[in-house]
Amino acid sequence: MRLTLINPSNPLVTVVRVNQNRWNRFRVWKPLGLMVLAGLTPPEWEISIVDENLGVPDYAAMPRPDLVGVTAFTSQANRAYEVAASFRRRGVPVVMGGIHATTCSDEAMERVDAVVTGEAEAVWRQVLDDVAHGDLRRRYDGERADLNEVPPARHDLLPTGYFFGAIQTTRGCPLSCSFCSVTAVNGPRYRQRPIADVVREFRLIRELAVLVVDDNLIGTRPEHIARAKDLFRAMIGAHSRKPWIAQVTINFADDEELMSLAARAGCKGVFIGFESPTRDGLRELGKKFNLQGGRDIPASVRRIQRHKIQVAGSFVIGLDVDGPGIGRRVAQAASQYGVDMLNVLFLTPLPGTRLWDQMNAENRVVLNDFPKDWERYTLGFPVVRYKHLSLDGSIDEMDACTRDFYSTPHIVRRVARDVRGRREPLSSLVSSLAARSNARLGREAHADFRRGQGERWLRGRDTTRAVPTRS
């Protein structure tokens, strides 16, 4: 039997347009979730994986599958439904999983043959057995997976063309920030894969570098940190010598041994969510972890960088405490902190989060023609009404932020700093040029958005209608 697993694209997400921007090769990674499911699939199934971010194939010209599996973040949902419809017209059953299918399961079930909610590992074999016997159910609820039983992902099933491979070592997050769906979908308990399994799978990755997709590689508790150190020691002992990047919290900077081991294990960069330059903004988002201990953030960033590890900082524009000037304030904060890269996003409520519940209850969700409007929920568009920023104001603040941080003088200054610190200046330059190029594409997209959505955004909509809820 033939199984086709598909990662749908979103044409509005500029950072994955590899054909339009050659730098995006360094910003795209393999769809790990689909590769994990492939690893769980029995050998009697012939498996193919399609990542539409590298191009959309002619599905009609491909061998007809017996089952199609589609995954989707919220911003991919509309395209996922389009793909599902094309296969269902040919009589091919389609099952959909991922975060959006979990948080908007009723909506998804109207458009596919079956939905898998939660973590699919526990139910995937049952799905395949039911398909083989012609008895596919409408819904399968996955429980939190035992990571001791998760097999290696099938890294061999996707073509070359990626710079980054991908691997996961932990799941779950206890921080429960208001804007994040990780705790709702993967739970508050921090779960770890066996270190030996991680090291073995790391050897299977063929790409030049690796993204560790964990929402927080090091965790927050002493036992989490101890486990991270053991993982890094094992990677050092395995002599993998492959560079990797990961998401961590700012407490990464508090342990010299942890940073030293990470660097020796191949860590070249960490992504840290700073979210807001103000304490009021952090409180609004529930980002209590960043408020602890009167932290000196620039000193923390410098400690990480002394280990030849680059720091990418993430911020959000559109908080209730944000007013005119927030864009430049974010850029100035990022420069003051000394981060190498800046990732700035619009405050966006995603289904399954406390932020969604709040903004929906306050009738502030303006783009609510679902599922079509989900394509705008990329975090790169203002889809809700902000308290102190208009549509034009919020976009102008984003533009001011990226123009400031990625101006030529600031890029040159950061590259020169890397040269002085002997810290991969070429990598810093490539990353900054890629980000600046995507910011330019973003400005073009925002101009189209103003023309196409401006009147609707200004007059608002009946936000109590057709807004999906989690089932």
Backbone torsions as a table, in degrees:
resi	resn	phi	psi	omega
1	MET	NA	148.9	-176.6
2	ARG	-104.8	133.9	177.2
3	LEU	-121.4	126.8	175.1
4	THR	-116.2	122.8	179.0
5	LEU	-108.3	131.1	-170.4
6	ILE	-127.4	131.2	169.7
7	ASN	-103.1	105.2	-174.8
8	PRO	-72.0	153.2	178.6
9	SER	-93.4	168.3	169.6
10	ASN	-132.6	111.2	-175.2
11	PRO	-63.6	-11.8	179.9
12	LEU	-87.7	-8.7	-178.3
13	VAL	-90.4	101.8	-173.0
14	THR	-67.8	-28.2	-172.4
15	VAL	-74.0	-5.3	176.9
16	VAL	-114.2	10.7	178.8
17	ARG	-83.6	80.3	-176.2
18	VAL	-63.6	-37.1	-178.1
19	ASN	-69.8	-27.5	-179.0
20	GLN	-90.2	-23.9	-175.6
21	ASN	-142.5	107.0	-174.7
22	ARG	-61.5	-24.1	179.9
23	TRP	-67.9	-20.3	-175.6
24	ASN	-69.3	-12.9	172.7
25	ARG	-56.9	-28.4	-179.1
26	PHE	-89.0	3.0	-176.3
27	ARG	-125.1	9.5	-178.5
28	VAL	-120.9	138.9	178.3
29	TRP	-133.0	165.4	-175.1
30	LYS	-67.2	147.3	177.0
31	PRO	-73.9	92.4	-170.5
32	LEU	-63.2	-39.0	-177.1
33	GLY	-56.9	-41.5	179.0
34	LEU	-67.8	-35.8	179.4
35	MET	-69.2	-32.5	175.7
36	VAL	-66.3	-44.7	177.2
37	LEU	-61.0	-38.3	177.0
38	ALA	-61.2	-38.0	177.7
39	GLY	-66.3	-23.5	178.7
40	LEU	-89.3	-7.4	-173.8
41	THR	-83.9	131.8	-179.3
42	PRO	-60.7	155.1	-174.4
43	PRO	-65.6	-17.5	-179.9
44	GLU	-73.1	-7.6	176.1
45	TRP	-95.3	132.8	172.5
46	GLU	-90.2	119.8	-168.7
47	ILE	-110.7	136.4	167.4
48	SER	-131.4	145.1	177.9
49	ILE	-119.5	133.1	178.2
50	VAL	-117.6	124.4	172.5
51	ASP	-109.7	104.9	-175.8
52	GLU	-66.1	-13.6	176.9
53	ASN	-64.9	-22.2	176.8
54	LEU	-97.0	5.1	-179.5
55	GLY	132.0	144.3	-179.9
56	VAL	-96.1	118.6	-177.9
57	PRO	-78.3	171.5	171.6
58	ASP	-84.3	94.2	-174.7
59	TYR	-61.5	-33.6	-178.4
60	ALA	-65.8	-26.2	-179.2
61	ALA	-85.2	-10.9	179.8
62	MET	-80.8	156.7	174.2
63	PRO	-55.9	137.9	-175.9
64	ARG	-67.2	121.9	179.2
65	PRO	-80.0	160.0	172.3
66	ASP	-87.8	-19.4	177.9
67	LEU	-154.4	139.6	172.9
68	VAL	-115.3	131.5	173.2
69	GLY	-112.6	127.8	-178.7
70	VAL	-121.7	133.7	173.8
71	THR	-108.6	160.1	179.2
72	ALA	-163.9	131.6	157.3
73	PHE	-74.9	170.2	-177.5
74	THR	-57.3	-41.0	-177.8
75	SER	-70.1	-14.6	178.3
76	GLN	-95.7	-4.1	-168.9
77	ALA	-60.9	-45.6	-176.3
78	ASN	-61.9	-42.8	177.5
79	ARG	-66.5	-36.4	177.4
80	ALA	-60.0	-40.6	179.2
81	TYR	-67.7	-36.1	176.9
82	GLU	-63.0	-45.3	178.7
83	VAL	-62.2	-44.2	-179.7
84	ALA	-60.0	-43.7	-178.4
85	ALA	-61.9	-39.2	-178.2
86	SER	-65.6	-37.3	178.6
87	PHE	-76.8	-37.3	-179.7
88	ARG	-65.9	-31.2	175.4
89	ARG	-63.3	-25.8	178.3
90	ARG	-92.1	5.8	178.0
91	GLY	82.5	16.2	-179.9
92	VAL	-95.8	124.8	177.7
93	PRO	-68.8	143.9	-177.9
94	VAL	-124.9	129.6	174.3
95	VAL	-114.3	138.3	-177.4
96	MET	-122.6	136.1	175.9
97	GLY	-136.9	-172.3	-178.2
98	GLY	106.6	-177.5	-174.4
99	ILE	-62.7	-43.4	-175.7
100	HIS	-69.2	-40.5	178.0
101	ALA	-63.5	-27.8	178.6
102	THR	-75.8	-44.1	-174.4
103	THR	-87.0	-18.9	178.3
104	CYS	-131.3	54.9	-171.7
105	SER	-66.3	-36.8	179.4
106	ASP	-62.3	-44.4	178.1
107	GLU	-59.8	-47.0	-178.0
108	ALA	-63.5	-40.2	-176.7
109	MET	-65.7	-21.1	176.0
110	GLU	-73.4	-13.4	-169.8
111	ARG	-125.3	-5.3	176.8
112	VAL	-133.5	172.7	-179.0
113	ASP	-81.8	-31.1	-179.8
114	ALA	-151.6	149.8	178.5
115	VAL	-121.8	137.4	171.8
116	VAL	-110.4	118.1	177.9
117	THR	-99.4	158.6	177.6
118	GLY	70.0	-149.1	-178.6
119	GLU	-90.3	125.5	-166.3
120	ALA	-80.0	-15.4	-171.9
121	GLU	-54.5	-40.2	-173.6
122	ALA	-71.7	-20.8	-174.2
123	VAL	-117.8	-4.6	-172.5
124	TRP	-62.4	-43.7	178.3
125	ARG	-60.5	-37.9	179.0
126	GLN	-64.7	-40.9	177.0
127	VAL	-57.4	-48.3	-177.7
128	LEU	-65.6	-41.3	178.0
129	ASP	-61.9	-41.9	-179.0
130	ASP	-65.9	-38.6	176.7
131	VAL	-63.2	-44.3	-178.8
132	ALA	-60.9	-31.0	-179.1
133	HIS	-98.5	9.4	178.1
134	GLY	66.0	31.6	-173.9
135	ASP	-133.7	46.8	-178.2
136	LEU	-67.7	127.4	178.0
137	ARG	-83.5	165.5	-178.7
138	ARG	-76.9	-28.4	-173.4
139	ARG	-147.5	138.5	175.6
140	TYR	-129.8	123.6	-178.6
141	ASP	-101.5	109.1	179.9
142	GLY	-79.9	137.1	175.6
143	GLU	-88.3	172.7	175.9
144	ARG	-64.6	125.4	-172.5
145	ALA	-73.2	147.4	168.4
146	ASP	-82.2	108.3	-173.8
147	LEU	-68.3	-11.9	173.5
148	ASN	-68.4	-19.7	-174.6
149	GLU	-108.1	5.3	179.7
150	VAL	-81.4	121.1	-178.2
151	PRO	-76.9	169.9	175.1
152	PRO	-61.9	145.3	175.2
153	ALA	-69.5	154.4	178.6
154	ARG	-85.5	83.6	-179.0
155	HIS	-70.7	-11.7	-176.7
156	ASP	-85.3	-7.5	-169.5
157	LEU	-91.6	-1.2	178.3
158	LEU	-116.8	147.6	-176.8
159	PRO	-70.1	169.0	172.8
160	THR	-70.4	170.9	-177.3
161	GLY	124.9	-10.3	176.0
162	TYR	-95.9	144.4	168.5
163	PHE	-85.4	-38.8	-177.5
164	PHE	-103.4	130.4	160.3
165	GLY	-85.0	-178.0	-177.3
166	ALA	-144.6	147.8	177.5
167	ILE	-151.2	153.0	176.9
168	GLN	-123.4	137.0	179.7
169	THR	-119.0	-18.7	180.0
170	THR	-144.1	163.1	171.7
171	ARG	-141.1	157.8	177.3
172	GLY	91.7	154.0	179.2
173	CYS	-151.7	127.0	-179.4
174	PRO	-83.5	-6.1	-171.9
175	LEU	-75.6	-33.1	174.0
176	SER	52.9	53.3	176.2
177	CYS	-66.4	149.4	-170.7
178	SER	-65.0	-26.1	-174.1
179	PHE	-96.4	-2.2	-169.4
180	CYS	-111.1	137.4	-178.4
181	SER	-96.7	1.1	-175.8
182	VAL	-61.0	-46.5	-178.1
183	THR	-64.1	-38.4	-179.9
184	ALA	-65.8	-37.2	-174.5
185	VAL	-90.5	-44.0	-174.9
186	ASN	-104.7	-4.3	174.2
187	GLY	89.0	163.3	-178.2
188	PRO	-83.8	-13.7	-178.0
189	ARG	-82.4	131.9	-178.2
190	TYR	-84.3	111.9	-176.9
191	ARG	-109.9	142.6	-176.5
192	GLN	-122.7	140.1	171.7
193	ARG	-75.2	152.8	174.7
194	PRO	-58.2	135.1	-175.6
195	ILE	-59.7	-39.7	-179.4
196	ALA	-61.5	-37.7	178.9
197	ASP	-65.5	-40.9	179.7
198	VAL	-62.8	-46.2	-178.2
199	VAL	-63.7	-41.8	178.2
200	ARG	-62.3	-43.7	-179.1
201	GLU	-68.6	-33.4	178.8
202	PHE	-56.2	-36.2	-179.6
203	ARG	-68.5	-20.9	-177.5
204	LEU	-81.1	-13.0	-175.4
205	ILE	-79.7	125.1	-174.7
206	ARG	-93.9	-16.6	-176.1
207	GLU	-67.7	165.2	-176.7
208	LEU	-69.7	-28.0	-177.9
209	ALA	-142.7	169.9	-172.8
210	VAL	-133.1	137.3	168.4
211	LEU	-100.7	122.2	171.6
212	VAL	-85.6	112.2	-168.1
213	VAL	-83.6	-0.3	179.0
214	ASP	-50.5	140.6	177.0
215	ASP	-68.0	-24.8	173.6
216	ASN	-156.8	98.7	-173.4
217	LEU	-59.8	-35.3	-171.4
218	ILE	-99.4	-13.5	-178.8
219	GLY	73.2	-166.8	-173.3
220	THR	-126.7	-15.9	-174.8
221	ARG	-104.1	160.2	-179.7
222	PRO	-55.5	-38.7	179.9
223	GLU	-69.6	-28.6	175.3
224	HIS	-67.5	-44.7	179.7
225	ILE	-61.9	-42.6	179.5
226	ALA	-60.6	-41.4	179.2
227	ARG	-65.5	-40.8	178.5
228	ALA	-60.5	-40.7	177.9
229	LYS	-63.2	-41.7	178.2
230	ASP	-62.9	-39.5	177.3
231	LEU	-62.0	-45.9	-179.0
232	PHE	-64.0	-40.0	177.5
233	ARG	-60.9	-41.2	179.6
234	ALA	-66.0	-38.1	178.1
235	MET	-66.6	-38.4	176.5
236	ILE	-63.2	-45.1	-179.7
237	GLY	-64.8	-27.3	179.9
238	ALA	-82.0	-7.7	177.4
239	HIS	55.7	43.0	-178.5
240	SER	-67.9	-38.6	176.2
241	ARG	56.4	23.7	179.5
242	LYS	-104.7	127.7	-178.3
243	PRO	-68.7	148.5	-180.0
244	TRP	-147.2	159.4	175.7
245	ILE	-128.7	160.0	-174.9
246	ALA	-156.1	164.3	172.4
247	GLN	-94.9	133.8	178.1
248	VAL	-141.0	168.6	169.8
249	THR	-94.5	166.7	-172.0
250	ILE	-64.7	-17.8	177.7
251	ASN	-66.5	-8.0	172.1
252	PHE	-53.8	-34.0	-175.8
253	ALA	-76.5	-6.0	-172.9
254	ASP	-89.8	-5.5	-173.1
255	ASP	-131.0	104.6	-177.3
256	GLU	-61.7	-39.4	-180.0
257	GLU	-64.4	-41.0	179.1
258	LEU	-60.2	-47.6	-179.3
259	MET	-66.0	-40.1	179.4
260	SER	-63.5	-44.2	178.6
261	LEU	-65.0	-41.7	179.1
262	ALA	-59.9	-45.2	-179.9
263	ALA	-62.9	-43.1	179.2
264	ARG	-66.3	-28.2	178.9
265	ALA	-80.5	-6.8	175.7
266	GLY	117.0	3.7	-178.1
267	CYS	-67.1	125.0	179.3
268	LYS	-114.0	-13.2	-178.9
269	GLY	-165.5	149.8	176.0
270	VAL	-131.0	145.4	178.5
271	PHE	-106.9	122.0	-176.0
272	ILE	-123.6	132.0	177.6
273	GLY	-86.1	100.5	174.7
274	PHE	-85.8	-30.7	169.4
275	GLU	69.1	-50.4	-176.8
276	SER	-147.1	144.9	176.7
277	PRO	-81.3	-0.4	-176.7
278	THR	-120.7	150.4	177.3
279	ARG	-66.6	-35.3	178.0
280	ASP	-63.7	-38.3	177.9
281	GLY	-65.2	-40.4	178.0
282	LEU	-64.9	-39.7	178.0
283	ARG	-64.5	-40.6	-179.4
284	GLU	-60.3	-37.9	-178.0
285	LEU	-84.4	-6.4	-176.1
286	GLY	74.8	21.1	-178.4
287	LYS	-86.2	61.8	-174.6
288	LYS	-65.4	-29.1	-175.7
289	PHE	-60.4	-35.4	-179.2
290	ASN	-75.9	-10.7	-178.8
291	LEU	-93.1	-8.9	-172.2
292	GLN	-74.6	137.9	166.8
293	GLY	74.5	15.6	178.9
294	GLY	55.2	47.6	-171.8
295	ARG	-63.6	138.8	170.7
296	ASP	-91.6	97.7	-172.9
297	ILE	-66.5	-45.7	178.0
298	PRO	-56.8	-39.0	178.5
299	ALA	-66.3	-37.9	178.5
300	SER	-63.4	-43.9	179.4
301	VAL	-63.3	-42.6	-179.9
302	ARG	-62.6	-38.3	179.0
303	ARG	-62.0	-39.6	177.7
304	ILE	-66.0	-44.9	-176.8
305	GLN	-66.4	-27.3	177.4
306	ARG	-62.2	-19.1	177.5
307	HIS	-93.5	18.2	179.9
308	LYS	62.9	32.1	178.2
309	ILE	-112.4	124.1	178.6
310	GLN	-78.0	154.7	-178.2
311	VAL	-122.9	121.4	172.1
312	ALA	-103.5	129.4	-177.8
313	GLY	-110.6	137.7	179.7
314	SER	-109.7	137.0	177.9
315	PHE	-134.5	160.1	-178.6
316	VAL	-123.2	135.4	175.1
317	ILE	-111.6	135.2	177.3
318	GLY	119.3	9.6	177.8
319	LEU	-65.8	161.4	179.5
320	ASP	-62.7	-23.1	179.7
321	VAL	-90.2	-4.7	-177.4
322	ASP	-85.4	133.5	175.8
323	GLY	-130.5	-172.5	177.8
324	PRO	-52.8	137.0	-178.0
325	GLY	97.6	-5.3	-176.3
326	ILE	-66.0	-30.5	-179.4
327	GLY	-61.0	-52.5	179.2
328	ARG	-66.6	-31.9	178.9
329	ARG	-65.7	-39.6	176.3
330	VAL	-64.7	-46.0	179.8
331	ALA	-60.4	-41.8	179.2
332	GLN	-66.2	-39.2	178.1
333	ALA	-64.3	-43.7	179.2
334	ALA	-61.1	-40.9	177.4
335	SER	-67.8	-40.2	178.1
336	GLN	-64.0	-41.2	178.4
337	TYR	-65.1	-26.8	179.9
338	GLY	88.2	20.1	-178.1
339	VAL	-69.2	153.0	-179.2
340	ASP	-83.8	-30.3	-178.5
341	MET	-135.4	150.5	178.0
342	LEU	-124.5	127.9	174.7
343	ASN	-118.1	109.8	-175.8
344	VAL	-116.6	135.4	-171.4
345	LEU	-131.1	156.6	170.6
346	PHE	-81.3	140.8	173.2
347	LEU	-58.9	120.1	-174.2
348	THR	-134.0	119.2	176.9
349	PRO	-78.2	124.1	178.1
350	LEU	-106.3	142.9	179.1
351	PRO	-53.3	140.8	179.9
352	GLY	93.7	-4.7	-179.3
353	THR	-105.4	159.3	175.1
354	ARG	-64.8	-32.8	179.2
355	LEU	-63.2	-39.2	176.8
356	TRP	-61.2	-48.5	-179.0
357	ASP	-58.1	-41.9	-177.8
358	GLN	-67.9	-50.8	-175.3
359	MET	-70.3	-33.2	175.9
360	ASN	-65.5	-43.6	179.2
361	ALA	-63.8	-30.6	-179.7
362	GLU	-88.7	7.1	179.2
363	ASN	56.0	42.5	-178.9
364	ARG	-107.5	-1.4	178.7
365	VAL	-82.0	105.6	-174.4
366	VAL	-87.3	-46.6	178.6
367	LEU	-84.9	95.2	-172.2
368	ASN	-134.0	24.3	175.6
369	ASP	-88.9	83.0	-172.6
370	PHE	-94.1	146.5	8.9
371	PRO	-87.3	-6.7	-174.5
372	LYS	-54.2	-44.4	-174.8
373	ASP	-69.7	-12.5	179.3
374	TRP	-58.5	-28.0	-178.2
375	GLU	-62.1	-19.3	178.1
376	ARG	-86.6	-6.8	-177.1
377	TYR	-86.6	50.2	-179.9
378	THR	-90.1	-5.7	-169.8
379	LEU	77.5	3.1	179.7
380	GLY	-106.1	6.1	178.7
381	PHE	-134.9	146.9	174.7
382	PRO	-80.0	104.2	-175.4
383	VAL	-102.6	-3.0	-179.8
384	VAL	-129.6	166.8	177.2
385	ARG	-86.7	123.4	179.0
386	TYR	-91.1	155.6	-174.2
387	LYS	-69.7	-40.6	-172.5
388	HIS	-123.5	10.9	179.6
389	LEU	-132.3	128.6	174.9
390	SER	-76.2	177.3	174.9
391	LEU	-57.8	-54.6	179.8
392	ASP	-62.5	-38.5	-179.0
393	GLY	-63.8	-42.9	-178.7
394	SER	-66.3	-41.8	178.8
395	ILE	-66.6	-40.2	178.1
396	ASP	-63.0	-37.4	178.3
397	GLU	-65.6	-40.8	177.1
398	MET	-62.2	-44.3	-180.0
399	ASP	-61.6	-45.6	179.7
400	ALA	-61.1	-38.4	-178.8
401	CYS	-63.8	-51.9	-176.6
402	THR	-70.1	-37.3	178.1
403	ARG	-61.8	-40.1	-179.1
404	ASP	-67.9	-54.5	-173.4
405	PHE	-67.0	-35.9	-177.2
406	TYR	-103.2	25.6	172.2
407	SER	-67.6	154.9	-178.1
408	THR	-57.9	-44.8	179.1
409	PRO	-59.8	-38.8	-179.0
410	HIS	-72.0	-36.1	175.9
411	ILE	-64.1	-46.2	179.4
412	VAL	-59.5	-41.4	-179.1
413	ARG	-62.7	-41.7	-179.5
414	ARG	-69.8	-39.5	178.2
415	VAL	-64.5	-41.7	177.8
416	ALA	-62.3	-39.1	176.8
417	ARG	-61.6	-38.2	179.0
418	ASP	-69.1	-36.5	177.3
419	VAL	-62.9	-44.7	179.2
420	ARG	-63.3	-38.1	-178.8
421	GLY	-88.9	3.0	-179.8
422	ARG	54.5	54.7	-171.6
423	ARG	-130.7	64.3	171.7
424	GLU	54.4	60.1	-179.2
425	PRO	-63.1	-32.1	-179.9
426	LEU	-65.3	-42.2	178.1
427	SER	-61.5	-41.7	178.9
428	SER	-62.9	-41.7	-179.3
429	LEU	-65.5	-46.7	-179.5
430	VAL	-61.0	-44.4	-179.4
431	SER	-62.5	-42.6	-178.8
432	SER	-67.8	-40.1	178.8
433	LEU	-66.2	-38.2	177.1
434	ALA	-63.5	-44.2	-179.5
435	ALA	-65.8	-39.8	-179.8
436	ARG	-67.0	-39.0	177.9
437	SER	-64.2	-42.3	178.4
438	ASN	-69.1	-32.5	175.5
439	ALA	-63.1	-36.7	177.3
440	ARG	-66.3	-43.6	174.9
441	LEU	-61.4	-37.5	178.5
442	GLY	-63.1	-39.1	179.1
443	ARG	-64.9	-37.5	176.2
444	GLU	-64.3	-42.4	178.8
445	ALA	-64.3	-38.0	179.5
446	HIS	-67.8	-35.4	177.1
447	ALA	-63.9	-43.0	176.4
448	ASP	-63.3	-38.6	-178.9
449	PHE	-63.7	-43.5	179.0
450	ARG	-60.0	-43.2	-178.3
451	ARG	-68.5	-39.6	-173.9
452	GLY	-86.9	-28.1	-172.9
453	GLN	-120.3	-6.1	-171.8
454	GLY	-57.3	-48.6	-177.7
455	GLU	-64.3	-42.4	178.5
456	ARG	-62.5	-42.6	-177.8
457	TRP	-63.6	-39.3	-176.3
458	LEU	-72.1	-39.6	-177.3
459	ARG	-84.1	-18.3	178.9
460	GLY	77.3	173.9	180.0
461	ARG	-134.8	171.4	173.7
462	ASP	-75.7	91.3	-172.3
463	THR	-77.7	4.4	173.6
464	THR	-90.8	-5.8	-175.8
465	ARG	-97.3	135.2	169.5
466	ALA	61.1	20.1	177.3
467	VAL	-86.2	117.9	-174.3
468	PRO	-71.7	153.9	174.9
469	THR	-124.0	162.8	179.6
470	ARG	-76.8	139.1	-179.5
471	SER	-116.7	NA	NA
